């Protein structure tokens, strides 16, 4: 539960163009992750581990480069125990997110896994007021409805309900819950920590959990070909350090509920990359779905406050 001092009125947010652009780019970078997982030549738990472990050096460099600026602009992190706890919780939730996301990718279609995972904003919208003290305006609910309709249309006839895929579909739904909880925790941590430090520390927690999981549950820890290695490196640098890093940056400047809606662009990216790389069909219905998602994001966007003359 958010403390009274941390509660922010909905009108407290300005639309930050740089953060929005970062969020869009982050969604696109995360949207290609199913392709990298498919090409990784290792099991789902191992690919999830390498996704975060191989990103750690880049995230450490990011944290060190931003440290002087963050120390000038922010109070000492030791003064906020809830922010430190949020870092640990974010790492735990992201471990759950990646575990079930990678399971979903290999046990159901990319379309099903992506659509179910993009239900994440439902959890963020429901939890923003309760856990962050950020009231959710009616326009965000309207935007969420448009985005959900768009995501369903974007999947189109590639969505399927098959008995053999039900486990994977369930994994995709659980993914959405863990990812939503992760976004809420990152948003809380970003009120005190810088982007690089937030993601580096939370990723350390995630990597420790996923490393043990991979060692216990899978036999092959490294791909047999350079192509598989390249897929893992790309997964780490593009989808995690890049995608999650840009998301963490944006969550320091934009409300969690709106930010979660922009992640619907991940579904558009997944459909595009599935069409380009895997030959999956994209037609008029998918185009209408993409338009609905853009419309939902536009409807829900924070409005810049008008400056009063001095």
Backbone torsions as a table, in degrees:
resi	resn	phi	psi	omega
1	UNK	NA	134.6	-179.7
2	UNK	-73.3	143.6	177.4
3	UNK	-75.3	156.7	-179.9
4	UNK	-55.4	-37.9	-177.7
5	UNK	-68.9	-19.6	-178.5
6	UNK	-94.9	-2.4	-178.0
7	UNK	-74.6	132.3	-178.0
8	UNK	-121.0	129.4	175.9
9	UNK	-66.5	152.6	-178.1
10	UNK	-59.0	-31.8	-178.2
11	UNK	-74.2	-4.0	-177.0
12	UNK	-75.4	-11.6	-175.0
13	UNK	-98.0	133.6	167.6
14	UNK	-95.9	155.8	172.2
15	UNK	-77.9	116.3	-177.6
16	UNK	-100.2	104.4	-174.5
17	UNK	-58.4	-42.3	-178.5
18	UNK	-63.5	-41.1	178.7
19	UNK	-66.4	-37.4	179.0
20	UNK	-65.0	-44.2	178.1
21	UNK	-61.2	-42.1	177.9
22	UNK	-60.8	-41.2	-179.5
23	UNK	-64.2	-42.4	177.8
24	UNK	-62.2	-47.4	179.1
25	UNK	-62.8	-37.8	177.6
26	UNK	-63.7	-41.1	178.1
27	UNK	-62.3	-41.2	178.4
28	UNK	-64.5	-41.4	180.0
29	UNK	-66.0	-37.0	176.9
30	UNK	-73.1	-28.5	-177.4
31	UNK	-66.1	-23.4	-179.5
32	UNK	-88.5	-4.8	-175.5
33	UNK	-58.8	-35.8	178.2
34	UNK	-59.8	-32.8	179.5
35	UNK	-66.2	-45.5	179.6
36	UNK	-63.0	-39.3	179.4
37	UNK	-63.7	-41.3	179.7
38	UNK	-62.5	-31.2	-176.0
39	UNK	-96.6	4.4	-169.5
40	UNK	-77.3	-17.6	176.6
41	UNK	65.0	18.6	173.8
42	UNK	-134.6	170.3	-179.0
43	UNK	-70.6	169.5	-175.5
44	UNK	-63.2	-36.9	-179.7
45	UNK	-71.2	-37.9	180.0
46	UNK	-70.4	-41.2	178.6
47	UNK	-65.1	-35.2	176.6
48	UNK	-64.0	-41.1	178.4
49	UNK	-63.1	-49.4	-177.6
50	UNK	-66.8	-28.2	176.7
51	UNK	-55.4	-43.7	-177.8
52	UNK	-89.7	-38.0	-176.2
53	UNK	-64.5	-43.8	-178.9
54	UNK	-71.9	-16.0	177.8
55	UNK	-84.4	-15.8	-173.6
56	UNK	-58.8	-44.4	178.8
57	UNK	-58.5	-42.8	179.0
58	UNK	-65.2	-39.4	-180.0
59	UNK	-69.5	-35.0	177.1
60	UNK	-64.2	-43.6	177.7
61	UNK	-60.9	-43.6	178.1
62	UNK	-58.2	-47.1	-178.7
63	UNK	-62.1	-41.9	-178.9
64	UNK	-68.7	-38.6	-179.5
65	UNK	-65.9	-34.6	-176.6
66	UNK	-89.8	-9.7	-173.4
67	UNK	-55.4	-49.0	-178.7
68	UNK	-58.5	-41.4	-179.6
69	UNK	-67.0	-42.8	-179.1
70	UNK	-63.9	-39.2	-180.0
71	UNK	-66.6	-30.1	177.5
72	UNK	-74.1	-34.2	-171.0
73	UNK	-96.3	-19.9	-171.5
74	UNK	-120.6	155.3	173.3
75	UNK	-70.6	161.7	178.6
76	UNK	-56.6	136.3	-176.7
77	UNK	-66.1	-21.3	179.7
78	UNK	-65.9	-14.4	-178.3
79	UNK	-82.9	-3.5	-176.2
80	UNK	-133.7	90.9	-178.6
81	UNK	-66.3	-31.5	-179.3
82	UNK	-67.4	-30.4	177.1
83	UNK	-69.1	-39.5	177.0
84	UNK	-64.4	-41.1	176.8
85	UNK	-63.0	-37.4	179.3
86	UNK	-62.0	-35.2	177.2
87	UNK	-60.9	-48.2	-179.3
88	UNK	-64.3	-45.5	-179.8
89	UNK	-62.0	-40.2	178.2
90	UNK	-61.0	-42.4	177.8
91	UNK	-62.0	-40.7	178.1
92	UNK	-64.9	-46.4	-179.0
93	UNK	-65.3	-37.4	-179.1
94	UNK	-70.9	-30.9	173.5
95	UNK	-61.5	-43.4	176.0
96	UNK	-64.7	-41.2	178.3
97	UNK	-58.6	-50.2	-177.6
98	UNK	-67.7	-37.6	179.0
99	UNK	-57.6	-52.0	-176.0
100	UNK	-77.4	-28.7	177.6
101	UNK	-65.6	-47.1	-178.7
102	UNK	-70.0	-32.3	173.3
103	UNK	-64.5	-42.0	-179.9
104	UNK	-62.6	-41.7	-177.6
105	UNK	-59.9	-38.0	-175.7
106	UNK	-93.1	-8.1	-178.7
107	UNK	-113.6	-2.4	174.3
108	UNK	-149.3	-178.6	-178.8
109	UNK	-72.0	156.2	175.6
110	UNK	-58.3	-37.8	-179.8
111	UNK	-62.5	-49.9	179.5
112	UNK	-61.3	-47.4	-177.6
113	UNK	-60.9	-43.2	-177.3
114	UNK	-67.9	-45.1	-178.9
115	UNK	-62.0	-47.3	-178.2
116	UNK	-65.7	-37.4	178.1
117	UNK	-67.3	-30.5	-179.3
118	UNK	-77.2	2.2	170.2
119	UNK	-74.1	-2.1	178.8
120	UNK	-48.1	-42.5	-177.9
121	UNK	-59.1	-26.4	178.0
122	UNK	-58.2	-45.6	-179.0
123	UNK	-68.6	-37.7	-179.3
124	UNK	-67.8	-43.9	178.6
125	UNK	-61.2	-42.0	179.4
126	UNK	-68.1	-32.3	-174.8
127	UNK	-94.4	-11.4	-174.3
128	UNK	-61.9	-47.0	179.7
129	UNK	-69.6	-38.6	-174.9
130	UNK	-72.3	-44.2	-172.3
131	UNK	-103.5	-20.3	-178.0
132	UNK	-114.5	-13.7	-174.9
133	UNK	69.6	27.0	178.8
134	UNK	-109.1	99.5	179.6
135	UNK	-57.9	143.3	-178.9
136	UNK	-103.0	120.8	-179.0
137	UNK	-74.9	159.2	-178.7
138	UNK	-60.2	-33.8	-178.5
139	UNK	-64.0	-26.9	177.8
140	UNK	-69.5	-38.6	176.9
141	UNK	-64.8	-39.3	176.5
142	UNK	-63.7	-43.0	177.7
143	UNK	-63.9	-39.3	178.1
144	UNK	-61.6	-42.8	179.0
145	UNK	-60.9	-44.3	178.7
146	UNK	-62.8	-41.9	-179.1
147	UNK	-66.0	-38.7	178.5
148	UNK	-65.7	-42.2	176.2
149	UNK	-62.0	-43.5	179.9
150	UNK	-63.9	-41.4	179.8
151	UNK	-63.9	-40.4	177.5
152	UNK	-63.4	-42.7	178.6
153	UNK	-67.8	-35.4	-178.8
154	UNK	-62.8	-38.5	177.1
155	UNK	-68.4	-38.4	175.2
156	UNK	56.6	-140.1	-176.3
157	UNK	-80.0	3.1	173.8
158	UNK	-79.6	-15.5	173.7
159	UNK	-69.9	138.0	179.8
160	UNK	-147.0	146.6	175.2
161	UNK	-113.7	104.0	-178.4
162	UNK	-125.9	140.1	-179.1
163	UNK	-54.7	-38.1	-177.8
164	UNK	-72.7	-13.1	-179.2
165	UNK	-104.6	1.0	-173.8
166	UNK	-62.5	-38.3	176.9
167	UNK	-59.1	-46.7	179.9
168	UNK	-63.2	-37.3	177.5
169	UNK	-64.8	-40.0	177.2
170	UNK	-63.6	-41.1	178.1
171	UNK	-60.7	-38.9	178.4
172	UNK	-63.7	-39.4	178.4
173	UNK	-66.6	-43.1	178.0
174	UNK	-63.0	-36.5	176.4
175	UNK	-55.1	-44.0	-178.0
176	UNK	-60.6	-38.8	179.2
177	UNK	-65.6	-48.3	-178.7
178	UNK	-64.5	-39.0	-179.7
179	UNK	-67.2	-39.6	177.2
180	UNK	-61.9	-43.6	178.1
181	UNK	-64.6	-36.6	177.3
182	UNK	-62.3	-44.7	179.8
183	UNK	-61.0	-42.7	178.7
184	UNK	-62.4	-42.1	-180.0
185	UNK	-67.4	-41.3	179.1
186	UNK	-64.9	-41.4	178.5
187	UNK	-59.1	-41.4	179.1
188	UNK	-66.4	-44.5	-179.2
189	UNK	-65.1	-34.7	-176.6
190	UNK	-70.3	-9.9	174.5
191	UNK	-70.5	-17.2	-178.5
192	UNK	-122.5	-44.7	-174.6
193	UNK	-90.4	154.4	171.5
194	UNK	-74.6	168.9	-176.9
195	UNK	-60.4	-53.9	-176.0
196	UNK	-62.3	-42.9	-179.1
197	UNK	-67.1	-40.1	177.6
198	UNK	-58.0	-49.8	-175.0
199	UNK	-74.7	-36.0	179.5
200	UNK	-64.0	-48.5	-177.4
201	UNK	-67.3	-43.0	178.8
202	UNK	-66.8	-33.8	178.9
203	UNK	-69.3	-32.4	174.2
204	UNK	-58.0	-45.0	178.4
205	UNK	-62.8	-46.2	-179.2
206	UNK	-61.4	-44.9	-177.5
207	UNK	-63.6	-39.4	179.5
208	UNK	-61.8	-43.6	-179.6
209	UNK	-67.7	-46.9	-176.5
210	UNK	-70.8	-29.5	177.2
211	UNK	-64.0	-46.1	177.1
212	UNK	-62.7	-43.2	-179.5
213	UNK	-60.0	-45.3	-179.0
214	UNK	-65.2	-42.7	-179.6
215	UNK	-63.7	-36.0	-177.3
216	UNK	-78.5	-38.3	-168.7
217	UNK	-100.8	-16.0	-176.1
218	UNK	-131.5	155.7	-175.5
219	UNK	-95.9	-36.1	-175.2
220	UNK	-98.3	119.7	-177.1
221	UNK	-103.2	-6.1	-176.3
222	UNK	-147.1	140.1	179.6
223	UNK	-62.7	157.9	-179.0
224	UNK	-88.0	-17.9	-176.7
225	UNK	-125.6	161.4	176.5
226	UNK	-64.7	-28.6	178.2
227	UNK	-62.9	-43.3	177.5
228	UNK	-65.2	-39.8	177.0
229	UNK	-61.7	-44.1	179.6
230	UNK	-61.3	-38.4	178.5
231	UNK	-63.1	-41.2	179.4
232	UNK	-67.6	-42.1	178.8
233	UNK	-63.2	-42.5	178.0
234	UNK	-64.4	-39.9	177.5
235	UNK	-59.6	-41.4	-178.7
236	UNK	-71.2	-48.5	-172.7
237	UNK	-81.0	-38.4	-177.1
238	UNK	-85.3	-54.6	-172.5
239	UNK	-79.6	-34.0	-178.6
240	UNK	-95.9	-65.9	-178.7
241	UNK	-59.0	-42.2	180.0
242	UNK	-76.8	-60.5	-175.1
243	UNK	-64.5	-53.7	-179.8
244	UNK	-68.7	-32.7	177.7
245	UNK	-63.7	-44.0	178.6
246	UNK	-67.9	-35.4	175.2
247	UNK	-62.6	-45.7	179.6
248	UNK	-62.8	-39.4	176.3
249	UNK	-60.2	-48.0	-177.5
250	UNK	-63.5	-35.1	-178.5
251	UNK	-69.8	-9.6	172.2
252	UNK	-83.6	-8.4	-173.9
253	UNK	-129.5	-17.5	-176.3
254	UNK	-124.9	150.7	178.0
255	UNK	-63.5	149.1	-175.6
256	UNK	-62.3	-40.4	-175.8
257	UNK	-62.4	-48.6	178.5
258	UNK	-64.7	-42.9	-180.0
259	UNK	-57.9	-39.0	-178.9
260	UNK	-64.7	-32.0	178.4
261	UNK	-67.1	-36.7	179.9
262	UNK	-63.4	-27.1	179.0
263	UNK	-65.7	-14.5	172.0
264	UNK	-58.5	-23.4	176.5
265	UNK	-62.4	-20.2	175.4
266	UNK	-60.2	-36.3	178.5
267	UNK	-66.7	-38.2	177.0
268	UNK	-64.9	-44.0	179.2
269	UNK	-62.5	-42.4	-179.3
270	UNK	-62.8	-40.8	178.3
271	UNK	-64.9	-40.5	-179.8
272	UNK	-65.1	-48.6	-179.2
273	UNK	-68.1	-33.6	175.2
274	UNK	-63.6	-35.1	177.7
275	UNK	-71.3	-46.6	-176.1
276	UNK	-69.9	-43.4	-170.0
277	UNK	-98.3	-40.7	-176.0
278	UNK	-101.4	-3.6	177.7
279	UNK	74.0	21.4	178.9
280	UNK	-74.8	146.6	-174.1
281	UNK	-71.4	140.4	172.4
282	UNK	-134.7	123.2	-177.2
283	UNK	-131.4	-159.5	-175.6
284	UNK	-64.0	-37.8	179.7
285	UNK	-62.7	-42.1	178.8
286	UNK	-63.9	-38.0	178.3
287	UNK	-63.7	-42.6	177.2
288	UNK	-63.7	-37.1	177.3
289	UNK	-62.5	-42.4	178.2
290	UNK	-62.8	-40.8	178.7
291	UNK	-62.7	-40.9	179.1
292	UNK	-63.1	-38.8	178.2
293	UNK	-64.8	-46.0	177.4
294	UNK	-59.7	-40.9	179.3
295	UNK	-64.0	-41.4	178.9
296	UNK	-62.0	-42.1	178.3
297	UNK	-64.6	-40.6	179.6
298	UNK	-64.2	-43.2	179.9
299	UNK	-62.4	-39.6	-173.2
300	UNK	-85.9	-5.7	-171.2
301	UNK	-61.2	143.8	172.7
302	UNK	-65.7	141.5	178.2
303	UNK	-91.6	134.4	175.7
304	UNK	-66.9	134.6	179.9
305	UNK	-73.1	139.7	178.2
306	UNK	-72.5	131.9	178.5
307	UNK	-78.1	127.9	176.8
308	UNK	-83.0	140.0	178.2
309	UNK	-63.9	144.3	-178.0
310	UNK	-70.4	NA	NA
